[in-house]
């Protein structure tokens, strides 16, 4: 028994903005937020901002949604964590809901779910599952390669980083794991040429490339990928970490094309801010995993599952897919009328305004000063992903701010 009678140490106090103890993995933030409510964020001085990034498409019901907040608070007072050595009552229920939404919300798809803590971990599960399914762990099997696309983004773990089609992100961490091949996105001929039936276990794609600039493939691309995967006995694995759960106007983006993928990953919007991810797979594919093949200490814990259960219930009650379609049309039309915008691409409430000059960072900085968060996803493109419950008035207010901060168009009139 301790005899130390000294008073407990007080919590360390830092001045606002003092980030000395943080690793320098991120740029210095231009603003620090202390509170959020719905589409609004507030900094330490009380200034309010319209959030049209939503934590990179995470807080899809808006900040501090009351039903999700209450579910988390109640669960925190009840049971937070027991590990996967034991069961909890919420995870199996949430898995059934996800399986139903994979099927468009009408009846079960008949798959199975693994819960993780992030999109990268959900994707890591998919990559391991592809190898286990194809080769059964035998080096002699040979069928282990995963094909992904150039300009893609799948995560920051070594395997998901390798799957990410951005060589500049690879360079500091070489050598990377073997068994990954990249082909140009939306190029079925390139994929066809790379798909060796003896070695390729799966194809891993985003239905829309979010971090790549909200790139939408040709309407026949994913269907052709599905046909190639079926022909050559490879898994079609879709990374819906950013596009899933209503963001594109459908529960999952692949549903717009009537696809039947073998594996689907999700995260971001799943817990409306709670760190949680999931990997769904067809039952016969999921069966390749046995006890001990994969795991996560925190994955599927009651606290995270309570957030997911509440989030999905609100999403269904609020018809977020329909709302994303309607609000997305209003936002798209408004963006298209802004000076300096050449075109608008995307789906639902995941949109990018293509600019006629490479001034995206300057526009985003000016918008932030004016009280609006948008993302300069490429030097010449601004990405917007507001809450799925965003109002018409909030859309109009955001468009007004963008209109005010857009640079004046460059005159092409020539004086002789």
Residue, then its C-alpha position, 0 to 999 in steps of 0.5 A: x500500500x502506498x504511503x505517498x501523501x503528496x497531492x496529485x499532480x495537476x494536469x499540464x496546462x499549455x497556451x492555445x496553439x502550443x504544439x511543442x509536444x506533438x510530432x510534426x506530422x501535420x502542418x501548423x493549423x490555421x485555426x483551433x476549434x473548441x466547439x461544434x454544433x451541426x454545420x457550425x464550428x467555433x474557435x477559441x474567440x467565438x468566431x463561427x465557421x461553416x464546415x464544408x469539410x466535416x473532418x474529411x467527410x467524417x461528421x456527416x450528421x454534423x457536429x455533436x449530433x444530439x442522438x449520437x452524443x447521447x448514445x455515446x454518453x449512455x454507453x460510456x456510463x454502461x460498458x466501454x470495452x471488454x476486448x474480443x476475448x468476449x462478446x458484446x450485444x451491440x456489435x452483432x446488431x450493427x454488423x447486420x445493419x451494415x450488411x443490409x445497407x450493403x444491399x441498399x437497405x432492403x434485405x440482408x446481403x448475406x455477408x460478414x463484417x470485421x470492425x476496426x478503428x479507422x479506414x486504413x485498418x479496414x483496408x488493411x483487413x481487406x488486403x489481408x483477406x484477399x491474400x488469405x482467400x487466394x492463397x490460403x497462406x501458402x507461398x507456393x500458391x503464388x496468387x497474392x498480388x493486389x492491383x490498385x489505381x494511380x492517384x488513389x488513396x487507401x491509408x498510411x499503414x505500410x500495406x495501405x500506403x503501398x496500395x495508394x497510387x501516389x509515388x511521392x508518398x512512397x519515397x520516404x518509406x522504401x522498401x515497401x511490401x511487395x505484391x502491389x501493382x498500380x494501373x491508371x484509373x478508369x483505364x480498363x485496357x491497362x487493368x486487363x493487361x495487368x490482370x494475370x490470373x495466376x498471381x492477382x488475388x484482387x483489384x482494390x479501387x475507390x468508386x470515386x477517387x476522393x483524395x485524388x480530386x473527386x475523380x469520377x470514372x466512366x459509367x462503364x468502368x466499374x462494371x467492366x472491372x467486375x467482369x474481369x475479376x469474375x473471369x480471372x477469379x480475383x476479388x473486386x474490393x471497393x474502398x468506400x471509406x469516403x464515399x460510403x454511407x450516403x455521401x454520394x446519394x446512395x448508401x454506397x457509391x457502387x449501388x448506383x451502378x448495380x454492382x456486386x463487389x466481393x469486399x467493401x470497406x468503410x469508416x469516416x461517416x460510420x460513427x459520426x466522429x467516433x474512430x471506427x471502421x469496418x470491412x464487409x465481405x461476401x460470406x464465402x470470402x469472409x470464411x477464408x479468415x479463421x480465429x487468429x488470422x486477424x484482429x483488433x484490440x479496440x475493434x467492435x468495442x461497445x462504445x464505438x458500436x453505440x455511436x455507429x448504431x445511433x449514427x446509422x439509425x439517424x441516417x435512415x430516419x433522415x433519408x440521408x441518401x435522398x437529402x444528399x441527392x437534393x442538396x448536392x444538386x443545389x450545391x453543384x449548380x451553385x458552384x458551377x456559376x462561380x467565377x473561375x470555375x470550369x466544371x464541377x464533378x462528383x456525386x451527391x455531397x462529395x463535389x469538386x469545383x475545377x478551377x481555371x487556375x491553380x489558386x485553390x490554396x489561396x481560395x481556401x485560405x480566404x474562405x477560412x478567413x471569411x468563415x467557411x471551411x473547404x479543402x484545396x484537394x488539388x492545386x486547381x480544385x476545391x473539394x466540398x463535403x458538407x454534412x448530409x443534413x446541411x440546409x439550403x440556407x447553409x449551402x447558399x451562405x457557403x456559396x456567397x462566401x466563395x463567390x466573394x473570395x474567388x479571384x477576379x477572372x483574367x481578361x482575355x480581351x486583347x487591345x491592339 
